Amino acid sequence: MRFLSLLAAVLLLQGCQTVSDAYDGWFGAGPRQKAAELVKFEPRATMRIVWQGSVSGAQKHAFYPVSIGNTVYAAGASGQIAGFNASNGAQQLRFETGTPISGGVGFGSGLILAGTPRGEVLAFEPNGKPVWKVQLTGEVLSPPAGAEGLVVVRTGDGRIYALNAADGKQRWVYQRALPSLAVRSYAGVVVERGAVFAGFAGGRLVAIALQTGNVGWESVVALPKGTTELERVTDVTSLPVVDGAQVCAVAFQGRVACFDAQRGETAWARDVSSIAGIGIDPRFVYVTDDQSAVQAYDRRAGSALWKQDKLSGRWASAPLALGRYVIVGDYQGYVHVLSREDGAFVARIATDGSPIQVPPVAIDLSTFLVQTRNGGVFTINIQ
């Protein structure tokens, strides 16, 4: 009820109402509740910062970096995009887009991709040379994704566009009406197995054929509950995860659920509320819930395995599963490493003191990347 009261206090009064301030608090300015003190523990793993780079800060947005081959790409809200050597951090590329951007940087179909708060999609060659710019109908809050000669972009007005990678011309558009009250989401789409997977307000998960835009299936992650409009907000606000023949997603005030990736049939579902999101590995599904507890579920049966609740109020990011470890960032820029087997803390490292708003990104089996709200880019190794 404390969290619901917070949401009620920050509703926007014009257009489609959103709980944007609550979401930005989760991933931005810091907790509205008292954050748990960092617990002491005996380290069972060693972390070190391999290299550190920087771009401009995220401002009010959440910025996703991306690792492609031996290059890490990162962007900042002022319009700067940089490419770093993934092994040693040597700067390979840095250029200005000439306009503020939002959501971070994507790479696909041979292009560096970015979106803007004004609804523009920008495409560049790998050397930073502009290729095309397209105006869409709503702000772009997440990185565009590219695959199979297409660029897929999600806009804040409930649309998903597929554009030709060669010239930016529209191939198809999927549109979904937004409810009067929804959580402002920085989640984009996942392009995998020839399909586009995306979660929506109302607890829905949709699979769309990449080449045609036809809906393959639509499934229910969670159904709205409660008597008031606020209590019935049940939105998928984070990226789904796709691994092999299974796709999983989690909803705010709802459930975590896994589905058959081809048919959309529900494998299992468990009650949990999350804005931050989920991670997956061959054995487990991991969820950061709306109290910043990290929970693990058996991927096959959905049974609850462990819960790490010592990060309460620290606005932990979605988890990254990396080998024997589960990794999350928090609002003070700390990176926490948990044991995959029981959720116990095994390592911790500080970055630049500003929030880590989006999930860590794997580079290899022992190295990962985080980008902070102040624009710090850190590649970290764990042994």
N, C-alpha and C positions, 0 to 999 in steps of 0.2 A: 504493500500500500504506500510505503514511503516513495518507491520509485514511480508508482502511478501518479502520486501527487506532484512529483517533479515534472512528469510529462504534461500534466494538465496545466502547469504554470507557464509552459513555454510554447503553447500552440500559437502558430501564426494566424493572423486574422484575415488575410486576403488570399484568394485563390484556393488551391488545394491545400488544406491545412496539413502541416507536417510537424513532427516532433524533432525538428532539426537541431535545436539547441541541446537537447538531451543526447542526441547522437554525437554532435560535435564535442560535448563534454566527455563522452566515452572515449573518443579518439583524439581529443585535443587539449583543451585548457586545463584539464585535471579533474579529479573526482569531486562530486557533490557531497559524498559521504566521506567520513574519516578513513584514510587509507591505512591498511595494516602496516605495522612496522616490519622491516625486513627480518626474517627469522635467521638465527644462526644455525649452521649445520657443518658437518665435516665433509669437505669436498671429496667426491669420488671420481671426478673427471677434471681435466685441465683445459681451460680456454685461453686463447690469445687473439688479439686483434692482428690480423695478417697485414691489412692496410686500411687506410682511412682516406676518403675523398670528401668532396662537398659540392653541393649545388645550392641554389637559393631555397629559402624556406617554403613550407607548404601553405602558410597563411591559414585560411579557414578550410582548406581541402585536405583530403587524405591522398598521399602520393605513393603509388606502387612502383618500385623498381623492377627490372627484368634482367635475367641472365640468359644470354644466347651464345652458345659456343664458348669462346674464351673472352667474351665481352660482357661487361655489366653496364646497362644503361640506366640513368636516373635523370629526373627532371625536377624543376622547381616552379613555383607559381608565377615567378616573374617572366618565365618564358625560356629559361635556359635548359638545354639538354646536353648531357655529358656522357661519354663512353669511356670506361676504364678497363684496362687489362685485368681479367678476373684473377690472375695469378699473383700479380705484383702491384696492382693499382695504378700503373702508368697510364696517364691520360692519353687516350687515342683520338678523342673527338670532343669538341665543345663548341656549341654554336647557339645563337639566339634565334628564337622563332619569330620575334618581332611582335608578339602578343602574349598576354597572360594566358597560362594554360592551367588545366585542372586534371586531377586524377592520376597523373603520372605518365609513364611512357610505355608504349607497347611495341612489339616487333613481330612482323609476320609478312608473308608473301613478298619478302625482300625489301620491306619498308620499315623505317622508324616512324611510329605513329603517335599522335597526341591529340587531345581534344581541348576545347576552351569553354569557359563559363558562358560564352555567347552562342554556344551550339555549333562551333566550327570543328571540323576534323582536318588535321594537318598531316600530310604524308611527305616523307623525306627519303632520299637515297641514303645508303649507309654512310656516305661521306658528309651528310648534312645538307645536300643540295635539295631545295624544294621541288616536289613533283606535282602536287595538286593540293587544293584547299576546297572544301565543300561545306556549305551552310546547311545545318539540319534544324529541327524545330524546337529543340530544348537543350539545356546545358548538358555538357558531357562531364560526368563526375567520376568516370573510371577510364582506364586505358583502353583504347580500341584494340581488338585482336585481329590478327591476320592469318589466313590459311587458305590453301587451294585456290589462289588467285583472287580471294575476296578479303575485304576488311569489314569486320563486324563491330558495330558501335551501338551502345545503349545510351539513350537520352533520358533526362529527368522527367519527361512527360509520359513515360510508359511505353516508349517505342524502342524497337531494335531494328537497325538498318544493316543491310548487307550492300557494300559498295564494291565496284570493280577496282581491283588493286591498280590496274593500269592507268585509269583516268578519274576515278572517284564517282563514276556514274552509278546511280542507284540500281541495284539488281532486284531487291525486294525489301519490304518493310513489314514487320509484325507489330501490331498495336494492341495495347490492353488498357482499358479504362482504369484510372486510379480511383480509389475510394476517397471520401471526403477527408479522412484522417489516415495518415500513413507515416511511417518512420522514414526520414531522409536517409537514403542508402547510397553508399559509395561503391557498392558491388556492381561489377559489370557482367560479363558473360564468360563461360568456359566453352571453348571450341575443342571438341574431342570426338574421335570416332565418326567423323563426317556429320556431326550434329552440333547445334548450339544449345547449351543448357543454361537456363536462367531462372532464378527465383523471383517471386513477385509478392506484392501486398496481398493479404487474404490467405497467405500460407500455401501458395501454389508453386509448383515446379513444372517447367515446360521444356520439352525437347523439340527443337526445330531443325528440319533438314537444312544443312548448310547451303547447298547449291540451289534449292528451290524455294525455301522459306515456308514449306508446308509443315504443319504441326504434326510431329510423329506421335506424341502423347502429352497429356497433362495429368499430373498426379497431385494429391493432397499431402502436403507435409504436415499441416495442422489446420484445424477448423477454429474459427473464432468462438470464444466463450465469454460469458458474463452478460450483464444487463445494460451497461453503458457503452457508448461508442468507444470510449477510451479503453475500457476493459476488453473490448472485442478487437483491438488492434493485434493482428497476428500476421506479421510480415516476415518474409525471408529477406533479410537485409545484408546477408553475406554471400560470398561465392559458394556454389555447390562444389563438391569434390568428386572427381571421376577417376576410377581406378579399375582397369579391366572391364568386367561386365557389370560393375556396380556404380551407382551414383548416389551420393548422400547429401542431405541439406538439413538446415536447422532454422527454426522460426522463433522470432521474439514472441514471448507469451504463448509458446506452442510446444513443438516437439522436435526431436532429431529423428530423422527417418532415412532409411536406405531403400533403393529401388533397383529393379532390373533396368540396366541402361538402355536396352533395346525395346522393351515393351512397357516400361513404366510401372510394373507390378510392385507392390510394396513387399519388401522382405521383412522389415520390422520397423517399429517406431516406439520411442520412449519420451515421456514428458520431460521437457527441459526448456528453459527460455534463454535465448542468446541473441545478442546483436553482433558480437565480435566475429563468430564463425567457428569453423571446424577444420580438422586435419585428418589424414587417413594414412595407414600403412597396411601391409598385407594381413595383419592380425587384428588391429584395433581401429576404432573411430574415436577421435578426441574432440571435445567441445569445451570452449571457454564460455561459461554461462554468464548471466547478467549480474552476478555478484562477483565476477572475476575468479570463480573457482574453475579449475581445469578438471574435467571428468573423462574417464575412458570407458568405452563400451566394446564388448566383443563384436567384431565386425560381422560374424556369421549369424549369431543368435540375438544380438542386441542386449545381452545381459550386462549390467553395471559391474565394473571391475574395481575401480578406485576413484577417489575424489581428493584433489589437493585444494584445500580451502584457505591456505595461508597467504593468498594474494588478494584477499577481500579489499575492495575499494581501490585497487591499484590499476584498474582499467586495463587488464591484461589483453593482449592482442589474440587473434586466432592462433592456434598452435601449428607448428611445423613438426612433423614426424621425420626424424633423421636418424636412421640406424637404431641404436638402443635408447635414443633420447627423444624427448618432447620439448620443444623450445617455444617460449613466448617472450614478448617484450612488454614493458609497462610504461606508465605515464611519466616516470622519472628517467626514462632511457635505460633502465636496467634490462639485461637479457637474463632470463631464468631458464635453467636446464633441469628437467625432471627425468626420473627414471621411467622408461616405458613400462616396466613391470609393475611398479607400485605407486608411482607418482611422487616419490620422495625427491627432495632437492638434491642435485648432485654437483651443480656448479652455478656460478653467477658472475656476470661481468658488467661494468658500467660503460656507457657510451658518452654522449655529450650532455646528459641531463634533461633533454627534451623528449616528449612522448614518442614512442614507437607505435605508430597508428595502424599499421597493416601487418599481415603475417610475415615472419622471416621467409626468405627465399633460399632454397637449396642451390648450391653451386656444384658440390659433389657429395660423396658419402660422408664426409667429415667437415665440410665447410659450408657456411651459409652467409647470407647477406641481410642487413637491416638498414632501413633509411629512417632517419628521425625527422620530427616536425621542423627542426631548425635547418634541415638540409644536409645533415651528416650522413655519409655513406660508409658503412663499416662492414668489412668482410672478416668473419670470425671463424677460427678453426677450433674444433673440440676433439680431444683425445681421451 
